[in-house]
Structure formats: C-alpha cells, structure tokens
Amino acid sequence: MTTPQPHPKRFSMIREFHLADWFTLGNAVCGVGALFSAMTYLGTREVLHIYFAAALVLAALIFDVLDGRIARWRQKSSAMGRELDSLADVISFGVAPAIIAYGCGMQGLYDRVVLAYFVACGVSRLARYNVTAESLSGDDGKVKYFEGTPIPTSIVLVGLLALAAYMGALGENLWFGKVLIGGFTLHPLVLLFAASGSLMISRIRIPKF
C-alpha cells in the first residue's frame, strides 16, 4: 500500500511578503506614476508634469534604496523579493526615463530605436544580475560588485531632462537640435541613453557598498 503524498503547501503571496517588499512595490508605483505624468504632458504640454515625472522617479530611487536597507536590517529576503525588485526597477529606471525622454521631444525614428535599446539593456542588465548574483557573492553571501552600471543610474538622465524642462529646452528647442539621416530624425541628446544602456550591459566592475 502506497503512502499518500502530502499536498504541496499553497503559495500565499500576501503571507510571503516581507516589509522590504512593500517598499519595492512603492518603487513600482512611483514608476507607473512617472509614466502617467509623462503621458499627461504629451496631452497638455504643461511642463509641470515633466517635473512630477522626474520627482516620482526620484521617489522610486528612495524606495529602491530603502527596500535593500530594510531587508538587510531585518535579515529577511526572498527569491520573490529579488524578482519584485528587478521588475520594479525596469518600470522606474528603464521604461519611465525612456517615456519621459520621448515626451520631452525625442520622438524621431532613430530616437525610438535608441530608447528601446536603452530599455532592452536595462532588462538584460537586471536579468544578468539575477542569474549571476550567487556566483558574484563572497563568503558572507553578499555581492561585492556590480557588473555594468546599475539601472538606477538612469536617474542622472531624468535629472538632465528635468533641467532641460526648466530651461525651456523641450520639443523643437531640445538641446543639440536634431539631425535628419535618410529622411528620419535623430536628436543627438538621445545618444546619452545609448551610452547609458551600453554601460549597463558592459563588464566593468563597480564596487557595491
């Protein structure tokens, strides 16, 4: 007579949440709010919405920093928390900066290709970190360095766009103007996003503090 196998314990998402995970969700919510603000700017052309979008990305960064500190303080982390963190970062520091840039005037065909490349690099960077974190960790289980620049460094680009908005350098007045290549538009400013994305997927080592 075979012994009946116990039923696997049902996964409860709410019970599995740690305090740090709620801060991670705060990161994601701020990122979505930044997207809404950027899209509202496209409809209203009220520059205040660009400021709102930039402020929400900054708030997302604060939540991102706090969730890691809280996890270390409480010594509680989980695989789900790591996945949540990556997904939230894609929204707040990948998609949101790209959409803010689009709203600010980088809307040519080449601009869109570069912004899509930037987001793809961010996604790839986070995926690489998730699969290599264990091999990069030291004896204490902590990751000693990043490979490639962390995706939250895109806050620098968002700050630059907020400054451009403050100076009235949006749309046709975007810094460095525009270039026509094969009949399609490229705004040279978008190349900063290409550089940022390339640094994310590079193999340069950055110490993690």
N, C-alpha and C positions, 0 to 999 in steps of 0.2 A: 504494500500500500504506500503510495507516494505521499509525502508530506506537503500539504498545500503551501504554496509560496505566499509570503505576506505581500499585500498590495503596496506598491511604492507610495511613499508619502506625497500627498498632493502639494504642489508648489503654490505657496501663497505669496503673491508679490508684495502686498502691504506688510505682512509679517516679516518678510525678508529685508525690508527697507531699514537702513541704519540712518542715524541723524545726518551723516555726511551726504547721503543720497538725496535728501530733501534739498540741501544746498545745491547739489548738482542739477536738480530739476529747476531750481531758481535760475541757474545759469541758462538752461534751455529756454525758459520762459522769457528771460530778458532778450535772448537772441531772436526769438519769434517776434517780440515787441519791436525790436530794431527793424525787422523786415516790414512790419506793418507801417512803421514810421516812414521808411524809405519809399514805400509804395504810396503812402498818403502824400508825400512831397511831389511825386510824379503827377498826382491828380490836382494838387492845389498850388504848387510852386511856392509854398510858404517855407522859407528857409528854416524856420523854427523846427520843422520836422526832421531835418538833417541833424540838428543839434540833439533832438530827442533820440534819434537812432544811434548817434555816437555815444551819448550818455548811457544808453541801455547796453551797448557793447562793453563799456567800461564797467557797468554794474555786473555784467556777466563775468568779467575778469575777476572782480572781487569775490563773487560766489565761487568761481573756479579755484581761487587761492584758498578760500575758507574751507571748501569741502575736503581738500587734501590735509589741511592742518587739523581739522576736526577728526578725520579718520585716524591720523597719527596719534592725536591726543587720546582718543577713546580706544585706540588699538583695535579697531574694528574695520575690516574691509572685506569685500566680496568680489567674486567674478562679475556679478551683476552690476555692482558699483563701478567697476572698471569700464564695462560696456556703456553704462549710462554716461560716464564722464566723456568717453570718446564721441558718443552721439551728440551730446550737448555741445561739445567743442566744435564739431562740424557745423552745427547751426550758427553758433555765436561768433566763431572766429574764421569760418570758411564761407558759408553762404551769405551771412549778413554783410560782411565787408564787401563782397562782390556785388551784392544788390545795391548797397549804398553807393559804390563806385558807378554802377550803371545809372542810378538816379541822378548822380552829380553830373552826368553828361558823357560817360564812356559807353556810348551806345552803338558805335560802328561795328561792322562785321568782325574786324580784327580784334576790337576791344572785347567782344563777346567770347571769341576764341580764347583770348588770354585770361579772361575772368573765369571761364570754365576750366582752363588749365590750372589756375590757382586753386580752385575748389578741389579738383581731382588730386592735386599734390597734397592738399591738406588731409583728404580722406586717406590717401596712401600712407602719409606720414603717421597718422594715428593707427592704421592697421599694422604697420611695421612695428610700431612701439608695442602694441598689444601682443604680438607673437614673439617679440624678442626680449620683452621685459625680464623674463626669468633668466635668460642667458646673460643679460647685462647686469644683473644684480650681484652684489657682493655677498660675503659670508653672512652679513646681517639681514639679507633678503631685500635690501634697498638698492634701487637703481642708482648707480654712481654718476652716470652721464647720459645725455640725450644724443642720439644720432640725428643730425639735422636740427634746424631751429624749431622750437615748439610752435604749434599753430597759434597760441595766444599772442605771439609776437605781431600778429596782424593788427593789433591794437594801434601800432605805430602808424599804419596806413590809414586807419579810421581817424586818428587824430589829425593826420595831414589833410584828410578830406574835410574835417570839421573846420580846420583853419582856412581852407580854400573857400568854404561856405561863408565864413566870417568876413573874408576879404572880397566876396562877391565873384569869386573865380569859379563859377559853375556854368554848365552848358557851353554856349559859344565862347565864354570867357575863360574856359578851363586853362590852367597853366600849360605852357608849351604848345598850345594850339592843337592843330590836327594836321594829318598828312594823308593824302589820297594815294593809295597804292592799288593799281589795277582797277580803279573806279570805286574802291571801297575805303572806308575811313579807319584810320588808326590815330588815337590820341596818345602821344608819346608818354604821357603820365601813367598810362596803364602798364607800361613796362616795369614799373615798380612792383606790380602784382606778379609779373612773370619772374622777377628776381626773387621775390619773397617765396613763391611756390618752389622755385628751384632750390633755394636754400633749405626748405623743409625736407626735401627728398634727398639732399646731399648726405655724404657720410661724415661730415665734420662733427667732431665731438664737442659737446658743450656740457661742462660740469653741472650737475643738478644739486642745488643747495637745499 
